[in-house]
Amino acid sequence: QVQVMESGGGSVEAGGSLRLACTGSINTGQTDCIYWFRQAPGKEREAVATIYNGHDNLYYADFVKGRFTISQDNAKNTVYLQMNNLKPEDTGMYYCATRVGLLDRASCSSLYQRPNMFNVWGQGTQVTVSS
């Protein structure tokens, strides 16, 4: 059974940093396309970043480019989302998501607009950024 779980959320002031972690069925051969999504109250879930095959950063949303970095530590079976220079508009619930099975690179990169294609989600971790 493929499972993922997020941690690392919290409350920070604008300009601060947080590092989110996604653990579980990472680097087990069951999935190779990991996304971070976020959802703010009253808004749709949106893709933030993705990592493919443990090291290819295929997608960053425009609103996080230059501030967030996605990475994977295979020794710890963990995908990280390092978030720097946080802004109040980054506030929301952050989710790790994946699909059971292996995808090719193009398929993974195309999923940023299709959250319904993910069949494994964590419970989310809350990020709150105050001004």
C-alpha positions as a printed NumPy array, in Angstrom:
array([[  0.   ,   0.   ,   0.   ],
       [  1.399,   3.369,  -1.034],
       [  1.135,   6.045,   1.644],
       [  2.578,   9.51 ,   2.184],
       [  2.539,  11.806,   5.201],
       [  3.45 ,  15.465,   5.514],
       [  5.097,  17.299,   8.376],
       [  6.897,  20.548,   9.038],
       [  4.129,  23.104,   8.778],
       [  3.747,  25.936,  11.232],
       [  3.277,  29.66 ,  11.708],
       [  5.916,  32.153,  10.606],
       [  6.163,  35.831,   9.846],
       [  6.513,  37.1  ,   6.309],
       [ 10.044,  36.626,   5.07 ],
       [ 10.538,  33.526,   7.186],
       [ 11.251,  29.957,   6.142],
       [  9.827,  26.496,   6.665],
       [ 10.831,  23.071,   5.421],
       [  8.061,  20.608,   4.739],
       [  8.709,  16.885,   4.598],
       [  6.83 ,  14.123,   2.789],
       [  7.611,  10.637,   4.038],
       [  6.227,   7.185,   3.38 ],
       [  6.379,   5.248,   0.159],
       [  9.203,   7.34 ,  -1.266],
       [ 12.011,   5.626,  -3.17 ],
       [ 10.325,   2.226,  -2.874],
       [  9.891,   1.599,  -6.594],
       [  6.134,   2.055,  -6.309],
       [  6.016,   5.667,  -7.45 ],
       [  8.412,   8.092,  -9.1  ],
       [  6.374,  11.283,  -9.431],
       [  5.853,  13.299,  -6.258],
       [  3.993,  16.62 ,  -6.147],
       [  3.405,  19.231,  -3.518],
       [  0.008,  20.922,  -3.734],
       [ -1.511,  23.613,  -1.577],
       [ -4.994,  24.856,  -0.872],
       [ -5.95 ,  28.146,   0.696],
       [ -9.377,  28.642,   2.29 ],
       [-11.988,  29.208,  -0.368],
       [ -9.594,  28.463,  -3.199],
       [ -8.906,  25.476,  -5.41 ],
       [ -6.023,  23.15 ,  -4.801],
       [ -2.994,  24.178,  -6.839],
       [  0.264,  22.489,  -7.704],
       [  3.388,  23.946,  -6.148],
       [  6.294,  21.759,  -7.303],
       [  7.168,  18.276,  -8.45 ],
       [ 10.138,  15.973,  -8.382],
       [ 10.515,  13.041, -10.734],
       [ 12.622,   9.942, -10.335],
       [ 14.2  ,  11.287,  -7.201],
       [ 16.044,  14.205,  -8.74 ],
       [ 14.336,  15.911, -11.698],
       [ 12.57 ,  19.128, -10.753],
       [  9.988,  19.186, -13.54 ],
       [  7.652,  21.886, -12.298],
       [  7.543,  24.944, -10.071],
       [  4.52 ,  27.189,  -9.973],
       [  5.329,  30.736, -11.026],
       [  4.339,  32.056,  -7.622],
       [  7.093,  30.054,  -5.876],
       [  9.938,  30.205,  -8.378],
       [ 13.091,  31.452,  -6.738],
       [ 11.671,  30.944,  -3.24 ],
       [ 10.788,  27.246,  -2.911],
       [ 12.968,  24.224,  -3.631],
       [ 11.858,  20.603,  -3.883],
       [ 14.353,  17.837,  -3.211],
       [ 14.475,  14.166,  -2.315],
       [ 16.649,  12.346,   0.188],
       [ 16.564,   8.683,  -0.775],
       [ 18.397,   7.598,   2.359],
       [ 15.534,   9.011,   4.413],
       [ 12.748,   8.185,   1.928],
       [ 11.695,  11.799,   2.153],
       [ 10.768,  14.578,  -0.248],
       [ 11.344,  18.073,   1.074],
       [  9.858,  21.427,   0.162],
       [ 12.144,  24.2  ,   1.359],
       [ 10.162,  27.42 ,   1.496],
       [ 12.033,  30.705,   1.856],
       [ 10.885,  34.318,   1.848],
       [  7.371,  33.246,   2.726],
       [  4.508,  35.599,   2.014],
       [  1.05 ,  35.836,   3.593],
       [ -0.435,  34.529,   0.325],
       [  1.498,  31.283,   0.854],
       [ -0.834,  30.487,   3.731],
       [ -2.742,  27.246,   3.265],
       [ -2.777,  23.517,   3.695],
       [  0.104,  21.818,   1.925],
       [ -0.276,  18.3  ,   0.606],
       [  2.067,  15.693,  -0.756],
       [  0.581,  13.617,  -3.557],
       [  1.569,  10.821,  -5.879],
       [  0.192,   8.113,  -8.154],
       [  0.703,   4.419,  -7.675],
       [  2.85 ,   3.115, -10.5  ],
       [  5.718,   4.488, -12.534],
       [  5.222,   7.325, -14.996],
       [  7.383,   8.649, -17.771],
       [  8.867,  12.088, -17.442],
       [  6.373,  13.81 , -19.749],
       [  3.382,  12.306, -17.983],
       [  4.66 ,  13.394, -14.598],
       [  5.297,  16.949, -15.734],
       [  1.798,  17.253, -17.188],
       [ -0.03 ,  16.445, -13.971],
       [  0.274,  19.875, -12.37 ],
       [ -3.171,  20.85 , -13.67 ],
       [ -4.777,  17.495, -12.916],
       [ -4.907,  16.911,  -9.154],
       [ -7.71 ,  14.392,  -9.761],
       [ -5.136,  12.062, -11.33 ],
       [ -3.391,  11.528,  -7.994],
       [ -4.641,   8.581,  -5.983],
       [ -2.407,   8.918,  -2.945],
       [ -2.607,  11.993,  -0.723],
       [ -1.297,  12.827,   2.693],
       [ -3.402,  14.452,   5.383],
       [ -1.794,  17.839,   4.814],
       [  0.248,  20.195,   6.94 ],
       [ -0.85 ,  23.754,   7.707],
       [  1.343,  26.717,   6.803],
       [  0.374,  30.129,   8.156],
       [  2.322,  33.25 ,   7.22 ],
       [  1.543,  36.479,   9.032],
       [  2.315,  39.947,   7.745]])
